[in-house]
């Protein structure tokens, strides 16, 4: 298991949005610019990290990732919310508004 990832999400005092993706996944590639935009907008409020499910299968299994892309929001190392599938930035902002100002 990738202990660096687990340590990272557990030690952050702000929310961490993990993007579980794969290179072959078309919707995942569509989400890349959306997540870059959100990472800039949420700077200082939350961090956005990418987890390649093909390269980190143990993390995908641990967090029961069954479809890609899946976005998992962590607070203090614990999952608090998730969404699957490609979505526009406006939908993701609304989806995570309760956790990320």
C-alpha positions, 0 to 999 in steps of 0.5 A: 500500500502507498503509505506516502499517500495515506500519510499525506491525507492523514496529516493535512489540515485542509480537505484533500480531493483525490482523483482516481484515474487511468491513462486509458480512461477518456473521461479521466482525460476530460477531467484533467483541465477541470481539476487543474482549474479547481486546484487553482481556485481552491489553493489554500482551502484544499489540495487536489491529488491524482492517483493513477489506479493502474499504478496504485491498484492497492489504493484503488482496492482499499478505497473500493474504486469501481469506476473511473474517474472517481473523486474522493474527498478526505478530511483528516485521512477519512473519506467524507464524500465521493463522486464518479464520472466526468462532471463540469467544474460548476457541478463539482464546486456545488458537490463539494461546497459543504467541505470546501469553501 
